[in-house]
Amino acid sequence: MISRILQDTGDKMRKSLEVLEKELASIRTGRAAPGLVEHIKVEYAGVPTPLNQLGGISVAGARLLVIQPWDRNSIPAIEKAILKSDLGLTPTNDGTIIRLNVPPLTEERRHELVRMLRRLVEEGRVAIRNLRREAAEDLKDLEKKKELSQDEHKRAMDQLQKLTDSFIADVEQAGRVKETEVMEV
C-alpha cells in the first residue's frame, strides 16, 4: 500500500519534471534549437497541430533553424503561427522550406527570460509539493483507517519527503542549467 502510493507519487513527480523540462527547452537562448519551435500550434486543415508533426525541424547553423514541411500548402499557416508566437522570430521561405534566423539576445531580454525561467521553476516546485501533499493525505487516511501504524506512517512520510527533496533538487538543477545557458553570451 505504502509502496504503491510512493511509486504513483514518484511517477507523477517525474512527469511534472518532464513537463518543466519541455517548457524550459522552448525558452530561447540565442542559439538555434528545434525545441524552440516544435511546440508551436499551427492551424492546419482546421485543426491546431504541433509544428513538429507538419514537417522536419533541423538546425542548419548556430543561429539558423530550417523547417521542411511535408506539405508545401502548409507553409503559409506555419509562417503565420510562428509570427503569432511570442518568440519574436521572423520566418523566410523559398517555397519549399522555411528558415528562421535566431538573432542574438540583448542583455535586457536575457534578464527578462531569466525572470520567466525562475517563475517556471517555482511553478515546478509548487507542482511537486502539491503532489507530496496529496500523497501525505492518502497516507494520513490509511492511518486513520487503521491500515497503517503510526511508525509505518512516520517512515512513509520520511520516504515521501526524501522523494520530494530529490525531485525539487532536479527541478532546481534544470533551472540552473537553463539559466546558465540563457545568460551565456
C-alpha positions, 0 to 999 in steps of 0.5 A: 500500500505504502509502496504503491502510493510512493511509486504513483507519487514518484511517477507523477513527480517525474512527469511534472519534471518532464513537463518543466523540462519541455517548457524550459527547452522552448525558452530561447537562448540565442542559439538555434534549437528545434525545441524552440519551435516544435511546440508551436500550434499551427492551424492546419486543415482546421485543426491546431497541430504541433509544428513538429508533426507538419514537417522536419525541424533541423538546425542548419547553423548556430543561429539558423533553424530550417523547417521542411514541411511535408506539405508545401500548402502548409507553409503559409499557416506555419509562417503565420503561427510562428509570427503569432508566437511570442518568440519574436522570430521572423520566418523566410521561405523559398517555397519549399522550406522555411528558415528562421534566423535566431538573432542574438539576445540583448542583455535586457531580454536575457534578464527578462527570460531569466525572470520567466525561467525562475517563475517556471521553476517555482511553478515546478516546485509548487507542482511537486509539493502539491503532489507530496501533499496529496500523497501525505493525505492518502497516507494520513487516511490509511492511518486513520483507517487503521491500515497503517501504524503510526511508525509505518506512517512516520517512515512513509512520510520520511520516504515521501519527503526524501522523494520530494527533496530529490525531485525539487533538487532536479527541478532546481538543477534544470533551472540552473542549467537553463539559466546558465545557458540563457545568460551565456553570451 
